[in-house]
Amino acid sequence: MSDLDHKPGVKEVNLVSHRLKLADVSEQAATTLVDEVDQLFGMDRVAFDAPTSCLFFAYDATHCSLDKVEEVIRQQGARLDDGWWNRLKCSYYRFVDQNMKDNEAHEPHCCNKAPRK
């Protein structure tokens, strides 16, 4: 795949895919939730599985983050499931998001050059 296979603003090297279980989601809220999350800049794809109440989404971690997705989820009257596995995944996803943003902003230094002052 190349960057042209994704939505504008999404680079494949920065693409992360997540799966989170939601609570308190009605069918009507689920469709508007998917539409709202899909409109975030850097979001590549979003899907909701009603029988398991799981939200699947993929985004460019340099432009979007789990916190932005969680904000949209709360605006729609839903919330993330309180289970320990879901909380652990959220913590890991936040770590990955921050790590990718830091790596994107990092300017590498060549070993053959004189040190910067």
C-alpha atoms as one frame of an Amber mdcrd trajectory, in Angstrom:
protein
   0.000   0.000   0.000   1.044   3.561  -0.482  -0.016   6.886   0.985  -2.384
   7.289  -1.971  -4.482   4.372  -0.690  -5.458   6.369   2.401  -7.441   9.529
   3.092  -5.708  12.921   2.740  -3.452  13.728   5.675  -2.717  10.077   6.473
   0.763   8.657   5.985   1.079   4.897   6.136   4.214   4.987   8.318   2.258
   6.837  11.029  -0.919   4.756  10.718  -2.145   3.054  13.895  -5.175   0.786
  14.254  -7.130   0.490  17.478 -10.067  -1.477  18.849 -11.922  -0.292  21.941
 -15.034  -1.513  23.694 -17.685   1.136  24.349 -20.502   1.320  26.870 -23.864
   3.111  26.843 -24.140   3.241  23.044 -27.517   3.213  21.327 -27.910   2.325
  17.634 -28.671   5.914  16.661 -25.741   7.237  18.687 -23.458   4.642  17.086
 -24.129   5.873  13.556 -23.610   9.534  14.469 -20.542   8.558  16.495 -18.967
   6.817  13.500 -19.744   9.828  11.280 -18.262  12.301  13.780 -15.098  10.264
  14.369 -14.664   9.761  10.621 -14.601  13.559  10.115 -11.531  14.046  12.358
  -8.449  15.132  10.420  -6.022  12.247  10.071  -8.680   9.563  10.560  -8.412
   6.834   7.924 -11.263   4.453   8.718 -13.894   3.849  11.405 -16.314   0.998
  12.037 -18.620   0.009  14.877 -19.629  -3.571  15.675 -22.973  -3.441  17.490
 -23.089  -7.018  18.895 -19.744  -6.576  20.696 -19.994  -2.774  21.161 -16.484
  -2.376  19.741 -15.223   0.632  17.845 -12.515  -0.074  15.268 -10.555   2.887
  13.954  -7.272   3.718  12.247  -5.610   7.118  12.115  -2.360   8.952  11.500
  -0.907   9.381  14.997   0.863  12.623  14.083  -2.447  14.373  13.287  -5.010
  12.629  15.467  -4.989  10.977  18.883  -7.010   8.745  21.151  -7.929  11.774
  23.262  -9.675  13.432  20.296 -11.594  10.235  19.556 -12.547   9.868  23.219
 -13.816  13.456  23.257 -16.160  12.720  20.335 -17.329   9.526  22.059 -18.265
  11.492  25.186 -20.024  14.187  23.138 -22.281  11.490  21.685 -23.314  10.279
  25.145 -21.236   7.108  25.111 -18.170   6.184  27.115 -15.260   3.778  27.049
 -15.812   0.492  28.861 -14.377   0.440  32.402 -12.816  -3.031  32.149  -9.144
  -3.421  33.065  -8.226  -4.667  29.582  -9.794  -1.622  27.921  -8.039   0.719
  30.384  -4.716  -0.998  29.714  -5.178  -0.688  25.956  -6.061   3.007  26.289
  -2.875   3.662  28.261  -0.796   1.823  25.683  -2.505   3.633  22.788  -1.762
   7.003  24.426   1.885   5.991  24.842   2.126   4.991  21.174   0.476   8.250
  20.053   2.898  10.372  22.072   5.887   8.315  20.934   4.971   8.740  17.263
   4.480  12.496  17.695   7.861  12.775  19.419   9.560  10.744  16.683   8.003
  12.915  13.987   9.330  16.090  15.637  12.813  14.678  16.307  15.667  16.006
  14.168  18.301  13.284  13.784  21.953  14.094  14.276  24.598  12.548  12.050
  27.558  10.956  13.846  30.041  12.238  11.284  29.320  15.910  11.951  30.662
  18.136  14.672  28.379  18.363  17.702  25.781  21.128  17.783  26.427  24.007
  20.150
